[in-house]
Each structure stands twice: as C-alpha cells, then as structure tokens.
Amino acid sequence: MYDMVFLNQVMDAEVITASLEDDLQDVLDSMDLNNMDTIPVVENDRFVGMIAKTRVLDLYRRELIMQTNIQ
C-alpha cells in the first residue's frame, strides 16, 4: 500500500520550532495558537529535542504540590 509513497508527499515542510533561548510562555502560547501538543526544539539548524505540553504541565503540577504541601 505504501510502496509508491515518497517522504516529500507526507512530510510537513513548514515546521514551527522553538529554540533553547525561547521563553517557555512564548513557546506554550505558540503551541496553543497553532493547535500543537509538541514542538521540536532546534539549535544551530539541528534538532535537539521536543517539548510536550503534557510534560510541562506535569512538572508545573508537581511544583505546585511541593510548594503547597498538598498530598
């Protein structure tokens, strides 16, 4: 079924990315604006990782629990 499908036919060429210097709130706002759950992080034109909204929110939740001593 996929024998004749080429990568350039299924890839996204215009990818929204973040960099290590970007402000986290700006990245989250961009993700919301573009209906994205994850965003690739690029540095010096190279992929260095991904930011997932669920991971950020989980870390934020953990921090709130620690700060308020809620079990």
PDB file of N, CA, C and O in Angstrom:
ATOM      1  N   MET A   1       0.818  -1.200   0.000  1.00  0.00           N
ATOM      2  CA  MET A   1       0.000   0.000   0.000  1.00  0.00           C
ATOM      3  C   MET A   1       0.862   1.266   0.000  1.00  0.00           C
ATOM      4  O   MET A   1       0.526   2.240  -0.674  1.00  0.00           O
ATOM      5  N   TYR A   2       1.966   1.260   0.747  1.00  0.00           N
ATOM      6  CA  TYR A   2       2.814   2.448   0.851  1.00  0.00           C
ATOM      7  C   TYR A   2       4.011   2.383  -0.084  1.00  0.00           C
ATOM      8  O   TYR A   2       4.931   3.193   0.038  1.00  0.00           O
ATOM      9  N   ASP A   3       4.019   1.441  -1.009  1.00  0.00           N
ATOM     10  CA  ASP A   3       5.178   1.247  -1.867  1.00  0.00           C
ATOM     11  C   ASP A   3       5.549   2.488  -2.663  1.00  0.00           C
ATOM     12  O   ASP A   3       6.735   2.763  -2.841  1.00  0.00           O
ATOM     13  N   MET A   4       4.585   3.235  -3.139  1.00  0.00           N
ATOM     14  CA  MET A   4       4.869   4.369  -4.006  1.00  0.00           C
ATOM     15  C   MET A   4       4.710   5.721  -3.305  1.00  0.00           C
ATOM     16  O   MET A   4       4.663   6.753  -3.974  1.00  0.00           O
ATOM     17  N   VAL A   5       4.626   5.733  -1.982  1.00  0.00           N
ATOM     18  CA  VAL A   5       4.523   6.990  -1.252  1.00  0.00           C
ATOM     19  C   VAL A   5       5.929   7.466  -0.919  1.00  0.00           C
ATOM     20  O   VAL A   5       6.719   6.736  -0.321  1.00  0.00           O
ATOM     21  N   PHE A   6       6.228   8.690  -1.310  1.00  0.00           N
ATOM     22  CA  PHE A   6       7.533   9.260  -1.046  1.00  0.00           C
ATOM     23  C   PHE A   6       7.469  10.184   0.157  1.00  0.00           C
ATOM     24  O   PHE A   6       6.429  10.778   0.441  1.00  0.00           O
ATOM     25  N   LEU A   7       8.571  10.298   0.853  1.00  0.00           N
ATOM     26  CA  LEU A   7       8.625  11.098   2.070  1.00  0.00           C
ATOM     27  C   LEU A   7       8.154  12.528   1.843  1.00  0.00           C
ATOM     28  O   LEU A   7       7.438  13.080   2.678  1.00  0.00           O
ATOM     29  N   ASN A   8       8.543  13.131   0.735  1.00  0.00           N
ATOM     30  CA  ASN A   8       8.149  14.517   0.478  1.00  0.00           C
ATOM     31  C   ASN A   8       6.645  14.674   0.270  1.00  0.00           C
ATOM     32  O   ASN A   8       6.136  15.795   0.278  1.00  0.00           O
ATOM     33  N   GLN A   9       5.929  13.565   0.085  1.00  0.00           N
ATOM     34  CA  GLN A   9       4.480  13.619  -0.074  1.00  0.00           C
ATOM     35  C   GLN A   9       3.756  13.620   1.272  1.00  0.00           C
ATOM     36  O   GLN A   9       2.602  14.041   1.346  1.00  0.00           O
ATOM     37  N   VAL A  10       4.400  13.167   2.314  1.00  0.00           N
ATOM     38  CA  VAL A  10       3.733  13.045   3.611  1.00  0.00           C
ATOM     39  C   VAL A  10       4.354  13.917   4.702  1.00  0.00           C
ATOM     40  O   VAL A  10       3.811  14.001   5.804  1.00  0.00           O
ATOM     41  N   MET A  11       5.474  14.559   4.415  1.00  0.00           N
ATOM     42  CA  MET A  11       6.143  15.354   5.449  1.00  0.00           C
ATOM     43  C   MET A  11       5.581  16.777   5.493  1.00  0.00           C
ATOM     44  O   MET A  11       5.010  17.269   4.519  1.00  0.00           O
ATOM     45  N   ASP A  12       5.755  17.414   6.631  1.00  0.00           N
ATOM     46  CA  ASP A  12       5.459  18.835   6.779  1.00  0.00           C
ATOM     47  C   ASP A  12       6.730  19.610   6.495  1.00  0.00           C
ATOM     48  O   ASP A  12       7.742  19.406   7.165  1.00  0.00           O
ATOM     49  N   ALA A  13       6.695  20.489   5.520  1.00  0.00           N
ATOM     50  CA  ALA A  13       7.882  21.265   5.159  1.00  0.00           C
ATOM     51  C   ALA A  13       7.995  22.544   5.977  1.00  0.00           C
ATOM     52  O   ALA A  13       9.103  23.005   6.250  1.00  0.00           O
ATOM     53  N   GLU A  14       6.887  23.111   6.364  1.00  0.00           N
ATOM     54  CA  GLU A  14       6.864  24.347   7.147  1.00  0.00           C
ATOM     55  C   GLU A  14       6.610  24.006   8.614  1.00  0.00           C
ATOM     56  O   GLU A  14       5.471  24.074   9.076  1.00  0.00           O
ATOM     57  N   VAL A  15       7.643  23.645   9.336  1.00  0.00           N
ATOM     58  CA  VAL A  15       7.508  23.196  10.713  1.00  0.00           C
ATOM     59  C   VAL A  15       7.797  24.349  11.675  1.00  0.00           C
ATOM     60  O   VAL A  15       8.813  25.033  11.557  1.00  0.00           O
ATOM     61  N   ILE A  16       6.894  24.549  12.619  1.00  0.00           N
ATOM     62  CA  ILE A  16       7.101  25.549  13.666  1.00  0.00           C
ATOM     63  C   ILE A  16       8.020  24.929  14.707  1.00  0.00           C
ATOM     64  O   ILE A  16       7.789  23.809  15.163  1.00  0.00           O
ATOM     65  N   THR A  17       9.064  25.665  15.081  1.00  0.00           N
ATOM     66  CA  THR A  17      10.045  25.148  16.030  1.00  0.00           C
ATOM     67  C   THR A  17      10.276  26.146  17.159  1.00  0.00           C
ATOM     68  O   THR A  17       9.847  27.298  17.100  1.00  0.00           O
ATOM     69  N   ALA A  18      10.962  25.666  18.181  1.00  0.00           N
ATOM     70  CA  ALA A  18      11.410  26.513  19.286  1.00  0.00           C
ATOM     71  C   ALA A  18      12.924  26.402  19.365  1.00  0.00           C
ATOM     72  O   ALA A  18      13.520  25.479  18.809  1.00  0.00           O
ATOM     73  N   SER A  19      13.540  27.351  20.060  1.00  0.00           N
ATOM     74  CA  SER A  19      14.982  27.261  20.303  1.00  0.00           C
ATOM     75  C   SER A  19      15.221  27.274  21.811  1.00  0.00           C
ATOM     76  O   SER A  19      14.324  27.598  22.590  1.00  0.00           O
ATOM     77  N   LEU A  20      16.421  26.925  22.206  1.00  0.00           N
ATOM     78  CA  LEU A  20      16.745  26.854  23.633  1.00  0.00           C
ATOM     79  C   LEU A  20      16.649  28.211  24.322  1.00  0.00           C
ATOM     80  O   LEU A  20      16.480  28.276  25.540  1.00  0.00           O
ATOM     81  N   GLU A  21      16.754  29.284  23.562  1.00  0.00           N
ATOM     82  CA  GLU A  21      16.690  30.628  24.135  1.00  0.00           C
ATOM     83  C   GLU A  21      15.267  31.153  24.280  1.00  0.00           C
ATOM     84  O   GLU A  21      15.059  32.181  24.924  1.00  0.00           O
ATOM     85  N   ASP A  22      14.288  30.475  23.698  1.00  0.00           N
ATOM     86  CA  ASP A  22      12.898  30.945  23.734  1.00  0.00           C
ATOM     87  C   ASP A  22      12.333  30.895  25.147  1.00  0.00           C
ATOM     88  O   ASP A  22      12.663  30.011  25.937  1.00  0.00           O
ATOM     89  N   ASP A  23      11.483  31.856  25.441  1.00  0.00           N
ATOM     90  CA  ASP A  23      10.763  31.893  26.710  1.00  0.00           C
ATOM     91  C   ASP A  23       9.688  30.808  26.698  1.00  0.00           C
ATOM     92  O   ASP A  23       8.961  30.663  25.715  1.00  0.00           O
ATOM     93  N   LEU A  24       9.588  30.050  27.786  1.00  0.00           N
ATOM     94  CA  LEU A  24       8.641  28.934  27.838  1.00  0.00           C
ATOM     95  C   LEU A  24       7.211  29.391  27.601  1.00  0.00           C
ATOM     96  O   LEU A  24       6.459  28.714  26.900  1.00  0.00           O
ATOM     97  N   GLN A  25       6.819  30.526  28.170  1.00  0.00           N
ATOM     98  CA  GLN A  25       5.449  31.010  27.967  1.00  0.00           C
ATOM     99  C   GLN A  25       5.196  31.326  26.503  1.00  0.00           C
ATOM    100  O   GLN A  25       4.106  31.058  25.997  1.00  0.00           O
ATOM    101  N   ASP A  26       6.178  31.890  25.811  1.00  0.00           N
ATOM    102  CA  ASP A  26       6.028  32.170  24.379  1.00  0.00           C
ATOM    103  C   ASP A  26       5.865  30.878  23.585  1.00  0.00           C
ATOM    104  O   ASP A  26       5.066  30.814  22.650  1.00  0.00           O
ATOM    105  N   VAL A  27       6.622  29.851  23.959  1.00  0.00           N
ATOM    106  CA  VAL A  27       6.523  28.559  23.275  1.00  0.00           C
ATOM    107  C   VAL A  27       5.142  27.952  23.508  1.00  0.00           C
ATOM    108  O   VAL A  27       4.513  27.461  22.570  1.00  0.00           O
ATOM    109  N   LEU A  28       4.670  27.982  24.749  1.00  0.00           N
ATOM    110  CA  LEU A  28       3.333  27.442  25.048  1.00  0.00           C
ATOM    111  C   LEU A  28       2.250  28.219  24.315  1.00  0.00           C
ATOM    112  O   LEU A  28       1.293  27.627  23.816  1.00  0.00           O
ATOM    113  N   ASP A  29       2.391  29.541  24.244  1.00  0.00           N
ATOM    114  CA  ASP A  29       1.427  30.359  23.500  1.00  0.00           C
ATOM    115  C   ASP A  29       1.425  29.983  22.019  1.00  0.00           C
ATOM    116  O   ASP A  29       0.366  29.887  21.398  1.00  0.00           O
ATOM    117  N   SER A  30       2.610  29.773  21.461  1.00  0.00           N
ATOM    118  CA  SER A  30       2.717  29.374  20.054  1.00  0.00           C
ATOM    119  C   SER A  30       2.079  28.014  19.835  1.00  0.00           C
ATOM    120  O   SER A  30       1.412  27.796  18.823  1.00  0.00           O
ATOM    121  N   MET A  31       2.276  27.100  20.774  1.00  0.00           N
ATOM    122  CA  MET A  31       1.666  25.779  20.667  1.00  0.00           C
ATOM    123  C   MET A  31       0.145  25.890  20.693  1.00  0.00           C
ATOM    124  O   MET A  31      -0.538  25.225  19.915  1.00  0.00           O
ATOM    125  N   ASP A  32      -0.391  26.729  21.586  1.00  0.00           N
ATOM    126  CA  ASP A  32      -1.834  26.933  21.639  1.00  0.00           C
ATOM    127  C   ASP A  32      -2.355  27.552  20.348  1.00  0.00           C
ATOM    128  O   ASP A  32      -3.358  27.105  19.794  1.00  0.00           O
ATOM    129  N   LEU A  33      -1.667  28.579  19.879  1.00  0.00           N
ATOM    130  CA  LEU A  33      -2.081  29.287  18.674  1.00  0.00           C
ATOM    131  C   LEU A  33      -2.113  28.361  17.454  1.00  0.00           C
ATOM    132  O   LEU A  33      -2.968  28.500  16.580  1.00  0.00           O
ATOM    133  N   ASN A  34      -1.174  27.421  17.408  1.00  0.00           N
ATOM    134  CA  ASN A  34      -1.055  26.525  16.259  1.00  0.00           C
ATOM    135  C   ASN A  34      -1.622  25.134  16.516  1.00  0.00           C
ATOM    136  O   ASN A  34      -1.414  24.212  15.726  1.00  0.00           O
ATOM    137  N   ASN A  35      -2.346  24.992  17.637  1.00  0.00           N
ATOM    138  CA  ASN A  35      -3.001  23.726  17.984  1.00  0.00           C
ATOM    139  C   ASN A  35      -2.012  22.557  17.993  1.00  0.00           C
ATOM    140  O   ASN A  35      -2.252  21.512  17.388  1.00  0.00           O
ATOM    141  N   MET A  36      -0.890  22.764  18.697  1.00  0.00           N
ATOM    142  CA  MET A  36       0.171  21.757  18.766  1.00  0.00           C
ATOM    143  C   MET A  36       0.285  21.216  20.188  1.00  0.00           C
ATOM    144  O   MET A  36       0.157  21.967  21.155  1.00  0.00           O
ATOM    145  N   ASP A  37       0.522  19.928  20.312  1.00  0.00           N
ATOM    146  CA  ASP A  37       0.772  19.318  21.620  1.00  0.00           C
ATOM    147  C   ASP A  37       2.257  19.170  21.893  1.00  0.00           C
ATOM    148  O   ASP A  37       2.675  19.123  23.050  1.00  0.00           O
ATOM    149  N   THR A  38       3.056  19.097  20.840  1.00  0.00           N
ATOM    150  CA  THR A  38       4.509  19.018  20.957  1.00  0.00           C
ATOM    151  C   THR A  38       5.130  19.965  19.952  1.00  0.00           C
ATOM    152  O   THR A  38       4.516  20.314  18.944  1.00  0.00           O
ATOM    153  N   ILE A  39       6.363  20.380  20.239  1.00  0.00           N
ATOM    154  CA  ILE A  39       7.073  21.263  19.315  1.00  0.00           C
ATOM    155  C   ILE A  39       8.547  20.869  19.314  1.00  0.00           C
ATOM    156  O   ILE A  39       9.136  20.672  20.377  1.00  0.00           O
ATOM    157  N   PRO A  40       9.144  20.754  18.131  1.00  0.00           N
ATOM    158  CA  PRO A  40      10.560  20.424  18.076  1.00  0.00           C
ATOM    159  C   PRO A  40      11.419  21.612  18.496  1.00  0.00           C
ATOM    160  O   PRO A  40      11.087  22.766  18.226  1.00  0.00           O
ATOM    161  N   VAL A  41      12.522  21.308  19.156  1.00  0.00           N
ATOM    162  CA  VAL A  41      13.487  22.331  19.551  1.00  0.00           C
ATOM    163  C   VAL A  41      14.697  22.187  18.635  1.00  0.00           C
ATOM    164  O   VAL A  41      15.262  21.104  18.481  1.00  0.00           O
ATOM    165  N   VAL A  42      15.079  23.316  18.030  1.00  0.00           N
ATOM    166  CA  VAL A  42      16.172  23.327  17.062  1.00  0.00           C
ATOM    167  C   VAL A  42      17.212  24.337  17.516  1.00  0.00           C
ATOM    168  O   VAL A  42      16.879  25.445  17.936  1.00  0.00           O
ATOM    169  N   GLU A  43      18.480  23.942  17.426  1.00  0.00           N
ATOM    170  CA  GLU A  43      19.587  24.827  17.769  1.00  0.00           C
ATOM    171  C   GLU A  43      20.660  24.679  16.695  1.00  0.00           C
ATOM    172  O   GLU A  43      21.085  23.565  16.389  1.00  0.00           O
ATOM    173  N   ASN A  44      21.098  25.798  16.124  1.00  0.00           N
ATOM    174  CA  ASN A  44      22.091  25.782  15.033  1.00  0.00           C
ATOM    175  C   ASN A  44      21.647  24.863  13.891  1.00  0.00           C
ATOM    176  O   ASN A  44      22.433  24.074  13.366  1.00  0.00           O
ATOM    177  N   ASP A  45      20.370  24.985  13.521  1.00  0.00           N
ATOM    178  CA  ASP A  45      19.776  24.206  12.428  1.00  0.00           C
ATOM    179  C   ASP A  45      19.804  22.704  12.662  1.00  0.00           C
ATOM    180  O   ASP A  45      19.755  21.924  11.711  1.00  0.00           O
ATOM    181  N   ARG A  46      19.883  22.291  13.930  1.00  0.00           N
ATOM    182  CA  ARG A  46      19.873  20.862  14.257  1.00  0.00           C
ATOM    183  C   ARG A  46      18.812  20.578  15.305  1.00  0.00           C
ATOM    184  O   ARG A  46      18.632  21.350  16.247  1.00  0.00           O
ATOM    185  N   PHE A  47      18.123  19.484  15.137  1.00  0.00           N
ATOM    186  CA  PHE A  47      17.124  19.037  16.103  1.00  0.00           C
ATOM    187  C   PHE A  47      17.828  18.639  17.396  1.00  0.00           C
ATOM    188  O   PHE A  47      18.777  17.857  17.380  1.00  0.00           O
ATOM    189  N   VAL A  48      17.343  19.198  18.546  1.00  0.00           N
ATOM    190  CA  VAL A  48      17.945  18.847  19.838  1.00  0.00           C
ATOM    191  C   VAL A  48      16.942  18.214  20.795  1.00  0.00           C
ATOM    192  O   VAL A  48      17.341  17.681  21.831  1.00  0.00           O
ATOM    193  N   GLY A  49      15.650  18.259  20.476  1.00  0.00           N
ATOM    194  CA  GLY A  49      14.662  17.632  21.344  1.00  0.00           C
ATOM    195  C   GLY A  49      13.253  18.096  21.041  1.00  0.00           C
ATOM    196  O   GLY A  49      12.999  18.803  20.066  1.00  0.00           O
ATOM    197  N   MET A  50      12.342  17.675  21.911  1.00  0.00           N
ATOM    198  CA  MET A  50      10.929  18.026  21.773  1.00  0.00           C
ATOM    199  C   MET A  50      10.425  18.578  23.095  1.00  0.00           C
ATOM    200  O   MET A  50      10.876  18.165  24.164  1.00  0.00           O
ATOM    201  N   ILE A  51       9.494  19.507  23.018  1.00  0.00           N
ATOM    202  CA  ILE A  51       8.783  19.981  24.199  1.00  0.00           C
ATOM    203  C   ILE A  51       7.345  19.500  24.056  1.00  0.00           C
ATOM    204  O   ILE A  51       6.684  19.761  23.051  1.00  0.00           O
ATOM    205  N   ALA A  52       6.871  18.793  25.078  1.00  0.00           N
ATOM    206  CA  ALA A  52       5.489  18.324  25.100  1.00  0.00           C
ATOM    207  C   ALA A  52       4.721  19.115  26.151  1.00  0.00           C
ATOM    208  O   ALA A  52       5.173  19.273  27.285  1.00  0.00           O
ATOM    209  N   LYS A  53       3.557  19.608  25.755  1.00  0.00           N
ATOM    210  CA  LYS A  53       2.734  20.386  26.668  1.00  0.00           C
ATOM    211  C   LYS A  53       2.374  19.578  27.916  1.00  0.00           C
ATOM    212  O   LYS A  53       2.329  20.125  29.018  1.00  0.00           O
ATOM    213  N   THR A  54       2.119  18.286  27.747  1.00  0.00           N
ATOM    214  CA  THR A  54       1.765  17.450  28.899  1.00  0.00           C
ATOM    215  C   THR A  54       2.914  17.365  29.896  1.00  0.00           C
ATOM    216  O   THR A  54       2.682  17.352  31.105  1.00  0.00           O
ATOM    217  N   ARG A  55       4.141  17.307  29.411  1.00  0.00           N
ATOM    218  CA  ARG A  55       5.317  17.245  30.296  1.00  0.00           C
ATOM    219  C   ARG A  55       5.466  18.553  31.077  1.00  0.00           C
ATOM    220  O   ARG A  55       5.734  18.531  32.278  1.00  0.00           O
ATOM    221  N   VAL A  56       5.295  19.672  30.408  1.00  0.00           N
ATOM    222  CA  VAL A  56       5.406  20.980  31.075  1.00  0.00           C
ATOM    223  C   VAL A  56       4.331  21.098  32.157  1.00  0.00           C
ATOM    224  O   VAL A  56       4.621  21.513  33.280  1.00  0.00           O
ATOM    225  N   LEU A  57       3.095  20.734  31.820  1.00  0.00           N
ATOM    226  CA  LEU A  57       2.012  20.839  32.790  1.00  0.00           C
ATOM    227  C   LEU A  57       2.198  19.881  33.958  1.00  0.00           C
ATOM    228  O   LEU A  57       1.841  20.210  35.090  1.00  0.00           O
ATOM    229  N   ASP A  58       2.754  18.694  33.696  1.00  0.00           N
ATOM    230  CA  ASP A  58       3.031  17.746  34.771  1.00  0.00           C
ATOM    231  C   ASP A  58       4.096  18.292  35.720  1.00  0.00           C
ATOM    232  O   ASP A  58       3.953  18.185  36.938  1.00  0.00           O
ATOM    233  N   LEU A  59       5.151  18.871  35.177  1.00  0.00           N
ATOM    234  CA  LEU A  59       6.192  19.469  36.025  1.00  0.00           C
ATOM    235  C   LEU A  59       5.636  20.636  36.838  1.00  0.00           C
ATOM    236  O   LEU A  59       5.976  20.795  38.010  1.00  0.00           O
ATOM    237  N   TYR A  60       4.785  21.447  36.222  1.00  0.00           N
ATOM    238  CA  TYR A  60       4.161  22.564  36.916  1.00  0.00           C
ATOM    239  C   TYR A  60       3.271  22.065  38.060  1.00  0.00           C
ATOM    240  O   TYR A  60       3.286  22.623  39.157  1.00  0.00           O
ATOM    241  N   ARG A  61       2.496  21.006  37.788  1.00  0.00           N
ATOM    242  CA  ARG A  61       1.639  20.416  38.820  1.00  0.00           C
ATOM    243  C   ARG A  61       2.474  19.896  39.986  1.00  0.00           C
ATOM    244  O   ARG A  61       2.125  20.116  41.146  1.00  0.00           O
ATOM    245  N   ARG A  62       3.563  19.215  39.687  1.00  0.00           N
ATOM    246  CA  ARG A  62       4.449  18.705  40.749  1.00  0.00           C
ATOM    247  C   ARG A  62       5.025  19.837  41.590  1.00  0.00           C
ATOM    248  O   ARG A  62       5.113  19.730  42.813  1.00  0.00           O
ATOM    249  N   GLU A  63       5.415  20.918  40.929  1.00  0.00           N
ATOM    250  CA  GLU A  63       5.964  22.068  41.647  1.00  0.00           C
ATOM    251  C   GLU A  63       4.910  22.686  42.557  1.00  0.00           C
ATOM    252  O   GLU A  63       5.208  23.047  43.696  1.00  0.00           O
ATOM    253  N   LEU A  64       3.679  22.811  42.062  1.00  0.00           N
ATOM    254  CA  LEU A  64       2.600  23.346  42.898  1.00  0.00           C
ATOM    255  C   LEU A  64       2.348  22.468  44.117  1.00  0.00           C
ATOM    256  O   LEU A  64       2.136  22.976  45.218  1.00  0.00           O
ATOM    257  N   ILE A  65       2.370  21.172  43.926  1.00  0.00           N
ATOM    258  CA  ILE A  65       2.181  20.243  45.042  1.00  0.00           C
ATOM    259  C   ILE A  65       3.282  20.424  46.068  1.00  0.00           C
ATOM    260  O   ILE A  65       3.007  20.469  47.267  1.00  0.00           O
ATOM    261  N   MET A  66       4.527  20.528  45.617  1.00  0.00           N
ATOM    262  CA  MET A  66       5.651  20.702  46.547  1.00  0.00           C
ATOM    263  C   MET A  66       5.541  22.024  47.308  1.00  0.00           C
ATOM    264  O   MET A  66       5.805  22.073  48.510  1.00  0.00           O
ATOM    265  N   GLN A  67       5.156  23.088  46.617  1.00  0.00           N
ATOM    266  CA  GLN A  67       5.089  24.409  47.236  1.00  0.00           C
ATOM    267  C   GLN A  67       3.929  24.531  48.216  1.00  0.00           C
ATOM    268  O   GLN A  67       4.019  25.287  49.183  1.00  0.00           O
ATOM    269  N   THR A  68       2.856  23.807  47.984  1.00  0.00           N
ATOM    270  CA  THR A  68       1.683  23.927  48.852  1.00  0.00           C
ATOM    271  C   THR A  68       1.542  22.755  49.804  1.00  0.00           C
ATOM    272  O   THR A  68       0.612  22.717  50.610  1.00  0.00           O
ATOM    273  N   ASN A  69       2.465  21.785  49.719  1.00  0.00           N
ATOM    274  CA  ASN A  69       2.441  20.606  50.589  1.00  0.00           C
ATOM    275  C   ASN A  69       1.140  19.826  50.491  1.00  0.00           C
ATOM    276  O   ASN A  69       0.680  19.258  51.481  1.00  0.00           O
ATOM    277  N   ILE A  70       0.551  19.793  49.317  1.00  0.00           N
ATOM    278  CA  ILE A  70      -0.667  19.010  49.104  1.00  0.00           C
ATOM    279  C   ILE A  70      -0.236  17.593  48.743  1.00  0.00           C
ATOM    280  O   ILE A  70       0.647  17.398  47.907  1.00  0.00           O
ATOM    281  N   GLN A  71      -0.848  16.637  49.359  1.00  0.00           N
ATOM    282  CA  GLN A  71      -0.505  15.236  49.099  1.00  0.00           C
ATOM    283  C   GLN A  71      -1.465  14.644  48.103  1.00  0.00           C
ATOM    284  O   GLN A  71      -1.345  13.470  47.751  1.00  0.00           O
TER     285      GLN A  71
END
